[in-house]
Amino acid sequence: MKRELLLLGGIASLFIVAACGSTTAGALGGAPAPATATAAPSITPTSVPPPTQIPVAAATATPTPVHANPAPATGTATTLRSVGTLGDILIGPDGDTLYIFLSDTGTKSTCYGSCAQNWPPLTTMGGPRALGGVSQSMLGTTRRDDGALQVTYDGHPLYSFIADGGPGMASGEGIDAFGARWEVIDAAGMAVLK
């Protein structure tokens, strides 16, 4: 009985091997099965999709390195400009000369009320931006009593002067008003004395 089962199993295996295709049949010594030719599907020009257009910018874009510097600040800009005999001093976004008030201690402003009307604080909505020789790391902000962010440089709150008629003027330099002197400031964060 075992022998008959083995014989039947062997015959069944041969049928399975023969049905598997030409490669197996060739391996067992039989003739390879003839290959069946199939016609390639015909493609008409209207069935070919148009080529995809790739914008040049997308093709040449390079990834930002992981160690890249953070994006620059987007708030009020501060830069340097040579004004009169004072040399290069800090200038606000409208070209107005910027001043420090020697009465301020640390980053806290002491100029409010009529003082702030005559010496408007330089405020910003975002992080202040350094341009043209101004050190970004020396720029900062301080919160005023009304909640506004005032720009600081090397820890000094910055102001413009209402009597300056426009860019290139520094008529507030060296004035003693509201209890202390007002001075322009250079890129090193030092008061420029004339």
C-alpha positions as a LaTeX table, in Angstrom:
\begin{tabular}{lrrr}
\hline
Residue & $x$ (\AA) & $y$ (\AA) & $z$ (\AA) \\
\hline
Met1 & 0.00 & 0.00 & 0.00 \\
Lys2 & 2.81 & 2.34 & 0.87 \\
Arg3 & 4.47 & 1.51 & $-2.39$ \\
Glu4 & 1.34 & 2.30 & $-4.43$ \\
Leu5 & 0.97 & 5.64 & $-2.65$ \\
Leu6 & 4.59 & 6.50 & $-3.33$ \\
Leu7 & 4.17 & 5.57 & $-6.99$ \\
Leu8 & 1.00 & 7.64 & $-7.32$ \\
Gly9 & 2.71 & 10.55 & $-5.54$ \\
Gly10 & 5.66 & 10.37 & $-7.93$ \\
Ile11 & 3.39 & 10.35 & $-11.03$ \\
Ala12 & 1.43 & 13.31 & $-9.67$ \\
Ser13 & 4.70 & 15.19 & $-9.11$ \\
Leu14 & 5.70 & 14.64 & $-12.72$ \\
Phe15 & 2.42 & 16.07 & $-13.96$ \\
Ile16 & 2.85 & 19.13 & $-11.76$ \\
Val17 & 6.45 & 19.64 & $-12.92$ \\
Ala18 & 5.42 & 19.27 & $-16.56$ \\
Ala19 & 2.68 & 21.85 & $-16.10$ \\
Cys20 & 5.07 & 24.41 & $-14.64$ \\
Gly21 & 6.59 & 25.42 & $-17.94$ \\
Ser22 & 9.47 & 25.02 & $-20.31$ \\
Thr23 & 12.28 & 25.76 & $-17.88$ \\
Thr24 & 11.33 & 22.95 & $-15.53$ \\
Ala25 & 10.63 & 20.56 & $-18.39$ \\
Gly26 & 14.05 & 21.34 & $-19.88$ \\
Ala27 & 15.68 & 20.65 & $-16.56$ \\
Leu28 & 14.09 & 17.21 & $-16.47$ \\
Gly29 & 15.35 & 16.40 & $-19.94$ \\
Gly30 & 12.11 & 17.02 & $-21.83$ \\
Ala31 & 11.80 & 19.39 & $-24.77$ \\
Pro32 & 11.11 & 22.97 & $-23.84$ \\
Ala33 & 7.60 & 24.14 & $-24.42$ \\
Pro34 & 7.29 & 26.51 & $-27.37$ \\
Ala35 & 7.08 & 30.17 & $-26.43$ \\
Thr36 & 3.83 & 31.81 & $-27.27$ \\
Ala37 & 4.20 & 35.11 & $-29.07$ \\
Thr38 & 1.91 & 37.85 & $-27.92$ \\
Ala39 & 1.37 & 40.96 & $-29.91$ \\
Ala40 & 2.32 & 44.23 & $-28.27$ \\
Pro41 & $-0.65$ & 46.47 & $-27.65$ \\
Ser42 & $-0.91$ & 49.21 & $-30.19$ \\
Ile43 & $-0.56$ & 52.74 & $-28.87$ \\
Thr44 & $-1.95$ & 55.59 & $-30.82$ \\
Pro45 & $-0.42$ & 59.07 & $-30.50$ \\
Thr46 & $-3.59$ & 60.37 & $-28.85$ \\
Ser47 & $-3.34$ & 57.85 & $-26.01$ \\
Val48 & 0.17 & 58.97 & $-24.93$ \\
Pro49 & $-0.02$ & 61.46 & $-22.07$ \\
Pro50 & 1.78 & 64.79 & $-22.65$ \\
Pro51 & 5.20 & 65.17 & $-20.96$ \\
Thr52 & 5.16 & 66.69 & $-17.49$ \\
Gln53 & 6.56 & 70.22 & $-17.32$ \\
Ile54 & 8.98 & 70.74 & $-14.41$ \\
Pro55 & 9.64 & 74.33 & $-13.35$ \\
Val56 & 13.32 & 75.31 & $-13.46$ \\
Ala57 & 13.28 & 76.47 & $-9.85$ \\
Ala58 & 11.99 & 73.10 & $-8.65$ \\
Ala59 & 14.59 & 71.25 & $-10.69$ \\
Thr60 & 17.49 & 73.28 & $-9.33$ \\
Ala61 & 16.35 & 73.78 & $-5.73$ \\
Thr62 & 18.75 & 72.55 & $-3.08$ \\
Pro63 & 17.71 & 71.55 & 0.42 \\
Thr64 & 18.54 & 73.89 & 3.29 \\
Pro65 & 21.39 & 72.49 & 5.38 \\
Val66 & 20.46 & 71.48 & 8.91 \\
His67 & 23.15 & 73.79 & 10.33 \\
Ala68 & 21.91 & 76.86 & 8.41 \\
Asn69 & 21.50 & 80.11 & 10.31 \\
Pro70 & 17.98 & 80.88 & 11.46 \\
Ala71 & 15.91 & 83.17 & 9.30 \\
Pro72 & 16.66 & 86.83 & 9.86 \\
Ala73 & 14.41 & 88.86 & 12.13 \\
Thr74 & 11.51 & 90.61 & 10.42 \\
Gly75 & 10.88 & 93.64 & 12.63 \\
Thr76 & 12.18 & 97.20 & 12.68 \\
Ala77 & 15.49 & 97.67 & 10.83 \\
Thr78 & 18.51 & 99.41 & 12.32 \\
Thr79 & 21.57 & 100.34 & 10.26 \\
Leu80 & 24.63 & 102.61 & 10.30 \\
Arg81 & 25.05 & 105.95 & 8.56 \\
Ser82 & 27.71 & 108.60 & 8.73 \\
Val83 & 26.14 & 111.75 & 10.15 \\
Gly84 & 28.09 & 115.02 & 10.19 \\
Thr85 & 31.21 & 114.85 & 12.33 \\
Leu86 & 29.79 & 111.99 & 14.44 \\
Gly87 & 30.95 & 109.18 & 12.13 \\
Asp88 & 28.91 & 106.01 & 11.62 \\
Ile89 & 26.01 & 105.95 & 14.07 \\
Leu90 & 22.82 & 103.92 & 14.45 \\
Ile91 & 19.95 & 104.96 & 12.22 \\
Gly92 & 16.31 & 103.82 & 12.42 \\
Pro93 & 14.10 & 102.47 & 9.60 \\
Asp94 & 13.08 & 105.96 & 8.41 \\
Gly95 & 16.68 & 107.19 & 8.33 \\
Asp96 & 16.29 & 109.01 & 11.66 \\
Thr97 & 19.27 & 109.18 & 14.01 \\
Leu98 & 18.89 & 106.99 & 17.10 \\
Tyr99 & 19.81 & 108.07 & 20.62 \\
Ile100 & 20.29 & 106.56 & 24.05 \\
Phe101 & 19.12 & 108.25 & 27.25 \\
Leu102 & 21.78 & 108.19 & 29.96 \\
Ser103 & 19.05 & 108.15 & 32.63 \\
Asp104 & 18.01 & 104.61 & 31.57 \\
Thr105 & 19.45 & 101.86 & 33.72 \\
Gly106 & 19.82 & 98.45 & 32.13 \\
Thr107 & 17.23 & 97.76 & 29.46 \\
Lys108 & 14.41 & 99.56 & 31.31 \\
Ser109 & 13.24 & 102.82 & 29.75 \\
Thr110 & 12.65 & 105.81 & 32.03 \\
Cys111 & 11.31 & 108.04 & 29.23 \\
Tyr112 & 7.50 & 108.36 & 29.34 \\
Gly113 & 4.87 & 111.06 & 28.92 \\
Ser114 & 6.25 & 114.33 & 27.51 \\
Cys115 & 9.72 & 112.77 & 27.37 \\
Ala116 & 8.46 & 110.05 & 24.99 \\
Gln117 & 6.61 & 112.69 & 22.92 \\
Asn118 & 9.90 & 114.54 & 22.32 \\
Trp119 & 12.08 & 111.42 & 22.16 \\
Pro120 & 9.84 & 108.74 & 20.59 \\
Pro121 & 10.97 & 105.22 & 21.49 \\
Leu122 & 11.96 & 102.99 & 18.56 \\
Thr123 & 9.41 & 100.17 & 18.72 \\
Thr124 & 9.00 & 96.96 & 16.75 \\
Met125 & 6.34 & 94.34 & 16.07 \\
Gly126 & 8.85 & 91.52 & 15.47 \\
Gly127 & 12.48 & 90.84 & 16.26 \\
Pro128 & 14.61 & 93.87 & 15.28 \\
Arg129 & 16.80 & 93.51 & 12.17 \\
Ala130 & 20.43 & 94.55 & 11.84 \\
Leu131 & 21.59 & 96.02 & 8.53 \\
Gly132 & 24.87 & 97.46 & 7.22 \\
Gly133 & 27.37 & 97.01 & 10.04 \\
Val134 & 24.96 & 96.76 & 12.98 \\
Ser135 & 25.46 & 93.64 & 15.11 \\
Gln136 & 22.35 & 91.44 & 15.13 \\
Ser137 & 23.47 & 89.87 & 18.43 \\
Met138 & 23.52 & 93.31 & 20.11 \\
Leu139 & 19.94 & 94.12 & 19.09 \\
Gly140 & 17.17 & 93.23 & 21.52 \\
Thr141 & 13.88 & 94.45 & 22.92 \\
Thr142 & 12.46 & 95.65 & 26.22 \\
Arg143 & 8.80 & 95.81 & 27.21 \\
Arg144 & 7.49 & 99.34 & 27.84 \\
Asp145 & 4.81 & 100.11 & 30.43 \\
Asp146 & 2.18 & 100.29 & 27.66 \\
Gly147 & 3.15 & 96.81 & 26.41 \\
Ala148 & 5.03 & 97.97 & 23.29 \\
Leu149 & 8.38 & 96.38 & 22.45 \\
Gln150 & 11.15 & 98.97 & 22.38 \\
Val151 & 14.32 & 98.15 & 20.43 \\
Thr152 & 17.56 & 98.04 & 22.45 \\
Tyr153 & 21.18 & 98.01 & 21.34 \\
Asp154 & 23.80 & 96.58 & 23.68 \\
Gly155 & 21.11 & 96.83 & 26.38 \\
His156 & 20.32 & 100.53 & 25.76 \\
Pro157 & 16.72 & 101.45 & 24.79 \\
Leu158 & 16.75 & 103.44 & 21.51 \\
Tyr159 & 14.90 & 106.70 & 20.70 \\
Ser160 & 14.62 & 109.19 & 17.86 \\
Phe161 & 14.34 & 112.97 & 18.40 \\
Ile162 & 11.28 & 114.92 & 17.29 \\
Ala163 & 13.37 & 118.03 & 16.42 \\
Asp164 & 15.45 & 116.13 & 13.84 \\
Gly165 & 13.97 & 117.26 & 10.53 \\
Gly166 & 14.85 & 114.05 & 8.68 \\
Pro167 & 17.68 & 111.71 & 7.71 \\
Gly168 & 21.22 & 112.96 & 8.34 \\
Met169 & 20.30 & 115.16 & 11.29 \\
Ala170 & 21.48 & 114.68 & 14.88 \\
Ser171 & 20.34 & 117.84 & 16.63 \\
Gly172 & 19.62 & 115.90 & 19.84 \\
Glu173 & 23.26 & 114.88 & 20.33 \\
Gly174 & 24.57 & 116.00 & 23.72 \\
Ile175 & 21.31 & 117.65 & 24.85 \\
Asp176 & 20.58 & 117.52 & 28.57 \\
Ala177 & 16.80 & 117.07 & 28.85 \\
Phe178 & 14.36 & 115.23 & 31.13 \\
Gly179 & 17.04 & 114.74 & 33.75 \\
Ala180 & 19.98 & 113.36 & 31.74 \\
Arg181 & 22.00 & 113.60 & 28.52 \\
Trp182 & 21.02 & 112.14 & 25.15 \\
Glu183 & 23.77 & 110.65 & 22.99 \\
Val184 & 24.01 & 108.97 & 19.62 \\
Ile185 & 25.38 & 105.43 & 19.61 \\
Asp186 & 27.85 & 103.61 & 17.36 \\
Ala187 & 28.04 & 99.98 & 16.16 \\
Ala188 & 30.08 & 98.98 & 19.21 \\
Gly189 & 27.25 & 100.14 & 21.51 \\
Met190 & 29.21 & 103.15 & 22.75 \\
Ala191 & 27.85 & 106.68 & 23.15 \\
Val192 & 29.50 & 109.03 & 20.65 \\
Leu193 & 30.47 & 112.25 & 22.41 \\
Lys194 & 31.25 & 115.37 & 20.40 \\
\hline
\end{tabular}
